[in-house]
Amino acid sequence: MATYPEKTPYDIVEVDPELANTPAMTILEAANLQGKSTGLVVTAEFPHATPADFSSHTPSRSDYPVIAAQMVKNNIDVVYGGGINYLNEENKAYLIQNGWEVILGDYNKFKTFDGDKVWGLFTPTDIPSDIDTDLSIYPTLAEMTESAIRTLAKNENGFFLMVEGSKVDWSAHANDALGIITEYLAFDDAVKVAIDFAKKDGNTAVIICPDHGNSGISIGSTRSNGVYSKMPKNNILEPLIKTRHTFGQIASLLIAKNNTAESLKSDLSDYLGLTDITDEELRELLIALTPASGSGTPDHEKVKNTVHRIFNSHLMIGFTTTGHTGEDVFLGMYHPKGDIRTEVIHNTEVNLYMQQVLGTEDLKKLTGEYFAGHKTLFPENEYKCLINTQGEVPVLTITSNKTKKTISLKAYDNQALLNKKTVLPYQTVFVYVNKNDEFYIPRSIKEVLDN
């Protein structure tokens, strides 16, 4: 997450092995340094890959405790999404003590929020897929986007907001065509909120892009025996229009019932819009719904995969993979003065465009200023450095041989302690990388110790 990669034999661009696992300044952090407000809106749990990549630094995307701590201490003005389980009491207390409204699982409180800073988490992990969402309990992506923009726009210096329709990707991994479509439409509603605001505001740019392709979805499949091109369009579209839930939710509904072949036929017609289920498919599904020996409960994943296979085979929707794909992806832009990119560009150029629009300093320069390695910054002949890894998180203590000043820095925090009593706040977090046992910290800390 916002960390320089290790060099491998498969790199397609030049990678400097000396920088492996070191943190890199993000566009969100750069906006924060400018005095702009910042926000993240997602439907995944908040420490998931994309939001984490904008706001934390760790070689492992699965290190949720480290990611969550950095996201909290990075002072993001607005965070909306799922993930109550990943906000521990210490981080929750920090937010409350420093002026954030913390909304946990309370949709009504979200709807009435009118403050300046908020963390709103609505589910223990990810928010249910849009088609499965109970709109009386959870906000839509568009609602969260609208609330975030309304809050962030109070800052006259401007704002940066990243909105992710997280579960378009998840649905593609699951080869769930209905999930892909409905999650994309939910994201499109959020895009409309952003574009409408930008046009009215006259000083806001909007960038819309996927981070990669996924699943290789197509209409037509090897299962169709070559006849898909002669299928009436309604054979494909009608079930998609009529389907009421994702495969995972349908599996849960079926598991909760006492199923017979007749009831399954009725349920599949109701849930999936399919009226031509075969006897063999019904038997296959009944077997999947049979509890495993001694468990008493059917295997949810097995039921979900069976429903998935039946549905896709009837629609002749094909997928090349359940993983990522390498095709070019679309790029949409809005700029009040029409200053947009219209050609095919590399993904790194999107970041450069964002820097240009925000008017930030070069991110490489900011990285060197705010994430300097302590071993280089504080040579052994002039300073004594000690990393204590015995507590919950590592702590770096640096003592100047010349001034005798001592400063302590807790990993993933943003406050240093000078001479055990003076608290020094910083705008970025202190990052510890265990792979090289090094802290990455602002260069200005050296001036504190030397003067």
TAWOZI-V753343 format. One record per pair of residues at least 24 apart in sequence whose ideal C-beta (glycine too) atoms are under 7 Angstrom apart, sorted by the first residue. I is the first residue (numbers start at 1). GAP is how many residues later the second one is. Records with the same first field share a line. If there is no record, write none. Layout:
# TAWOZI-V753343
I->GAP  GAP
This chain:
# TAWOZI-V753343
1->51  52  55  56  57  60  66
2->24  51  54  55
3->54  55  56
21->38  412  414  415
22->349  411  418
23->34  348  408  417
24->343
25->338  341  342  345  346
26->28  29
27->133  324  327  328
28->26  27  132  134
29->45  399
30->330  331  333  336
31->129  327  329
32->43  395
33->333  394
34->326
35->122
36->119  121  122  123  124
37->40  115  118  122
38->38  39  121  122
39->37  38  39  109  113  120  122
40->36  39  122
41->39  40  100  103  104  107  120  122
42->39  122  124
43->38  39  83  84  98  122  123  124
44->37  38  82  122
45->36  37  38  41  80  81
46->25  33  35  36  37  40  75
47->24  36  39
48->118
50->114  116  161
51->113
54->108
57->374
59->374  376
66->346
69->343
70->342  359
73->339  340  341  356
74->355
77->40  74  75
78->40  70  73  74
79->40
80->40  64  68
81->40  46
82->39  40  41  43  44  45
83->38  42
84->37  39  40
85->39  40
87->34
95->24
107->30  31  32
110->29  37
113->34
116->35  38
118->33
129->38  42  50  54  117
130->52  53  56
131->47  51  114  115
132->113  114  117
140->46  49
141->24  45  46  48  49
142->47  48  51
145->45  48  49
146->47
149->44  45  48
160->198
163->27  31
165->25
169->45
172->42  43  45
173->41  42  149
174->73
175->40  133  137  144  147
176->70  71  132
177->40  63  135  138  140
178->62  65  68
179->67
180->37
181->59
195->139
198->136  138
202->134
203->133
204->132
205->129  130  152
206->127  128
207->126  143  147
208->124
209->120  121  122  123  141
210->119
212->112  117
213->111  112  113  114  116
214->110  111
215->104  106  107  110
216->103  104  105  109
217->100  102
218->100
219->97  98
220->96  98
221->95  96  97
223->90  93
224->92
228->88
231->85
236->79  80
238->35
239->33  34  35  75  76
242->31
243->28  29  30
244->27
245->26
247->57  60  61
248->56
250->57
251->49  52  53  56
252->48
254->35  49
255->34  43  45  48
259->27  30
261->25
272->39
274->40
276->38
281->29
285->25
369->73  74
370->58  72
371->60  69
372->68  69  71
373->65  67
374->24  64  65  67
375->63
377->66  69
387->50
394->38
396->43
398->51
400->49  50
403->46  47
405->44
407->38  41  42
409->30  32
416->29
418->30
424->24
